[in-house]
Amino acid sequence: MWKHKKAIIRIVAWLLILGMVAVYLINIAFAEQAIPSTPPQNITVTDIAYADEGGQNWFASFTWTPPNYPPQATGNKSQNFFFNRIERGTGYLSDDVLEFTLNATDTSLATRSYGIELDRGKIYEFYGRSSYTWGEYEEYTYKSGRSNKVKFLTDVEFGAELISGSNEIKIVWDDVWDTNGRINYRILISDTSGFTQPPSIPDIIGSDIGTGDSRVTVNGERLEYIYANAMPGREYSIKVIPLVESSISKIPDEEIPIVKVKTEILLRAKKMGETTDGMRWMLFWDPII
């Protein structure tokens, strides 16, 4: 009698196990039948600018076409967006350094509106995916493939100052890298409006920086250039323009802020001798042309 009971218990146990396996396999089969949703379409950088005058509060804006979801996507639908960052000094691409979620129907984003903080003087990639849940208890989640990626350059900070005791001007700015190395730059400097005078500085080639072929030196995460042709008693307008590939969005050249530096009239004295009235000196100074 006991043997019969044990046999029945074994049969029931096996039937329960087989039933659970069957349910699991059926769930997998249904899960594999998820109909894909599209990622956000045609992501575009629509604006890169400063919110305030004087080059303050940089921001970037993006637009896109929302995803298409299948009829079975009756649960939670959302869009997930990501930023990749190209690291300074190496050109290494760090994936998904920032991630956030928007509603399924959203079609635009501005970094300043969402409190998104990005490092200055770096190139980023921006892309998105869509996702939705489905099933009787919304137990399944589908995530789409990646959308197109857009690349953009954040605010490049720069400054200039007169080197004490001279009329040389030191210009400093952020060291920007792409995946293939440092980018190129153009420095505009002039003592007239429109950057017409003096002669232009040759474009700075990123691959030459730090070598004997370049007058630009590396100082930590900043680059430095000494302008030695400034005239005394002038006010110079200076602008540093990053030169990137056309596929990388950046602040328009005309909207990059201008830094102004005033040079000095350097006065020198030479002792000529003494008289009954006191010392005699000869004064020298640079003419203002």
C-alpha positions in Angstrom: 0.0 0.0 0.0 2.8 2.4 1.0 4.6 1.6 -2.3 1.5 2.7 -4.3 1.3 6.0 -2.4 4.9 6.7 -3.1 4.4 6.0 -6.8 1.4 8.3 -6.9 3.3 11.1 -5.1 6.2 10.7 -7.7 3.8 10.9 -10.6 2.1 14.0 -9.2 5.5 15.6 -8.6 6.6 15.0 -12.1 3.3 16.3 -13.5 3.8 19.5 -11.5 7.4 19.9 -12.8 6.4 19.2 -16.4 3.5 21.7 -16.0 5.8 24.5 -14.8 8.3 23.7 -17.5 5.5 23.9 -20.1 4.3 27.2 -18.8 7.9 28.6 -18.8 8.4 27.4 -22.4 5.1 28.9 -23.5 6.0 32.3 -21.9 9.4 32.3 -23.7 7.6 31.5 -26.9 5.2 34.4 -26.5 8.0 36.7 -25.3 10.0 36.0 -28.5 7.0 37.1 -30.5 7.3 40.7 -29.3 6.8 43.1 -32.2 9.6 45.6 -32.4 9.1 49.3 -31.8 11.2 51.7 -33.7 13.8 53.9 -32.0 13.4 57.7 -32.1 13.8 58.8 -35.7 15.9 61.5 -37.3 17.5 62.9 -34.2 18.9 66.4 -35.1 20.8 69.1 -33.3 18.6 72.1 -33.8 20.5 74.7 -31.8 23.7 75.3 -29.9 23.9 78.7 -28.3 24.3 80.8 -25.2 21.2 81.6 -23.2 22.7 84.9 -22.0 24.9 87.6 -23.4 28.7 87.4 -22.9 28.9 83.7 -23.6 27.0 82.6 -20.5 24.8 79.5 -20.0 25.6 77.3 -23.0 23.0 74.8 -24.1 22.1 72.4 -26.9 18.7 71.6 -28.3 17.6 68.4 -30.1 14.5 67.3 -32.0 13.3 64.0 -33.4 10.3 62.0 -34.7 8.8 59.8 -31.9 8.9 56.0 -32.1 6.3 53.8 -33.6 4.9 51.3 -31.2 3.0 48.0 -32.1 -0.6 47.5 -31.1 0.5 45.0 -28.4 2.4 47.8 -26.6 -0.5 48.5 -24.2 1.7 48.9 -21.1 4.3 51.5 -20.2 5.9 53.2 -23.3 9.0 55.4 -23.0 12.0 56.8 -24.8 15.5 56.4 -23.4 18.3 58.8 -24.3 22.0 58.5 -23.8 25.2 60.7 -24.0 28.6 59.2 -25.0 31.6 61.4 -24.2 35.1 61.6 -25.9 37.7 61.9 -23.2 40.3 64.6 -23.1 43.9 63.5 -23.5 43.1 60.1 -25.0 40.2 60.4 -27.5 38.6 57.4 -25.8 34.8 57.1 -26.3 33.0 56.5 -23.0 29.6 55.0 -23.6 26.4 56.1 -21.9 27.9 58.5 -19.4 24.5 60.0 -18.9 21.1 58.4 -19.4 17.5 59.7 -18.9 13.9 58.8 -19.8 11.2 60.8 -21.6 7.6 60.2 -22.4 6.8 58.2 -25.5 5.4 61.2 -27.4 8.1 63.7 -26.6 9.9 65.2 -29.7 12.4 67.7 -28.3 14.9 68.4 -25.6 17.1 71.3 -24.5 19.9 70.5 -22.0 19.2 73.7 -19.9 15.5 72.7 -19.5 16.3 69.3 -18.0 19.3 70.3 -15.9 21.7 68.3 -17.9 25.3 69.1 -17.1 27.9 68.3 -19.6 31.7 68.9 -19.4 32.9 72.0 -21.2 35.2 71.6 -24.1 34.3 68.0 -25.0 32.7 66.3 -27.9 29.6 64.2 -27.1 27.4 61.8 -29.0 23.6 61.7 -28.4 21.2 58.9 -29.3 18.0 57.2 -28.2 16.1 54.0 -27.9 12.4 53.2 -27.3 11.0 50.6 -24.9 7.6 49.2 -23.9 6.1 46.6 -21.6 3.5 44.0 -22.5 1.9 40.8 -21.3 -1.0 40.1 -19.1 0.9 41.5 -16.1 3.3 43.7 -18.2 5.9 41.1 -17.3 7.8 41.6 -20.6 9.9 44.5 -21.7 11.0 45.2 -25.2 13.9 47.6 -26.0 14.5 48.9 -29.5 17.8 49.2 -31.3 19.7 52.5 -31.4 18.6 55.6 -33.2 21.0 57.6 -35.3 23.8 59.4 -33.4 24.5 63.1 -33.5 27.9 64.6 -32.4 28.3 68.0 -30.9 30.9 70.1 -29.1 30.2 71.8 -25.8 31.3 75.3 -24.8 35.0 75.8 -25.3 36.1 78.2 -22.5 39.0 80.5 -23.3 40.7 83.6 -21.9 43.6 86.0 -22.5 45.8 88.2 -20.4 48.7 90.6 -20.8 52.0 89.1 -19.6 53.4 91.4 -16.8 56.2 93.6 -17.9 55.7 93.1 -21.6 53.1 93.5 -24.4 52.9 89.8 -25.0 49.4 88.3 -24.7 48.9 84.8 -23.3 45.8 83.0 -24.8 44.5 79.9 -23.0 41.6 77.6 -23.9 40.2 74.1 -23.4 42.1 71.1 -24.9 39.5 69.4 -27.1 39.9 65.8 -28.4 38.0 63.8 -31.0 38.5 60.0 -31.4 41.3 60.5 -33.8 43.2 63.1 -31.7 43.2 66.8 -30.9 41.1 69.1 -33.0 42.5 72.1 -34.9 41.9 75.7 -34.0 41.9 79.2 -35.4 42.8 82.2 -33.3 41.5 85.6 -34.4 43.2 88.7 -32.9 42.8 92.3 -34.0 42.9 95.9 -32.8 40.2 96.9 -35.2 36.6 95.7 -35.6 36.0 92.8 -37.8 39.4 91.2 -37.2 41.1 92.9 -40.1 44.3 93.9 -38.4 47.0 92.6 -37.7 47.9 89.7 -40.0 46.1 86.5 -39.0 47.7 83.7 -37.0 48.2 80.5 -39.0 45.7 77.8 -38.1 46.8 75.6 -35.2 47.1 71.9 -36.2 46.0 69.6 -33.4 48.4 66.8 -34.2 51.4 69.3 -34.0 50.5 70.6 -30.5 53.1 69.6 -27.9 55.8 69.2 -30.6 58.5 71.5 -32.0 56.2 72.2 -34.9 53.7 74.2 -32.8 53.9 77.3 -30.7 51.1 76.0 -28.6 52.0 74.3 -25.3 49.9 72.0 -23.1 49.3 73.0 -19.5 47.1 70.4 -17.8 43.7 70.3 -19.6 44.4 73.7 -21.2 46.3 74.9 -24.2 48.4 78.1 -24.3 49.6 80.4 -27.1 51.8 83.5 -26.6 51.1 86.3 -29.1 54.2 88.4 -29.3 53.3 90.9 -32.0 51.0 93.2 -30.0 51.6 96.9 -30.3 51.6 99.2 -27.2 48.6 101.3 -26.2 46.1 99.1 -28.1 43.0 97.2 -27.2 42.9 93.7 -28.8 39.9 91.6 -29.5 40.6 87.9 -29.4 38.5 84.8 -30.3 39.4 81.1 -30.4 37.5 79.1 -33.0 37.5 75.3 -32.7 37.8 73.6 -36.2 35.9 70.3 -36.2 34.5 68.0 -38.8 31.3 69.2 -40.5 29.3 66.4 -38.9 30.0 67.8 -35.4 27.6 70.6 -34.4 29.1 73.6 -32.4 28.5 77.2 -31.5 28.4 79.3 -34.7 31.7 81.2 -35.1 30.0 84.6 -35.1 28.4 83.8 -31.7 31.6 82.8 -29.9 32.3 85.5 -27.3 35.2 87.9 -27.7 37.8 88.6 -25.0 39.5 92.0 -24.9 43.0 92.8 -23.7 44.6 96.2 -23.5 48.4 96.6 -24.0 50.5 99.2 -22.2 52.9 102.0 -23.0 56.1 100.7 -21.6 58.2 103.5 -20.0 61.9 103.1 -19.4 64.4 105.5 -17.8 68.1 105.9 -18.2 70.2 107.8 -15.7 72.2 110.5 -17.6 74.0 112.2 -14.7 73.7 114.6 -11.8 73.5 118.4 -11.7 73.2 120.9 -8.9 69.4 120.6 -9.3 69.5 116.8 -8.9 69.5 113.7 -11.1 69.0 113.9 -14.9 67.1 111.1 -16.6 66.3 110.2 -20.2 62.9 108.6 -20.7 62.0 106.1 -23.5 58.7 104.6 -24.4 57.1 102.8 -27.3 55.4 105.0 -29.8 51.7 104.5 -30.5 51.3 103.9 -34.2 
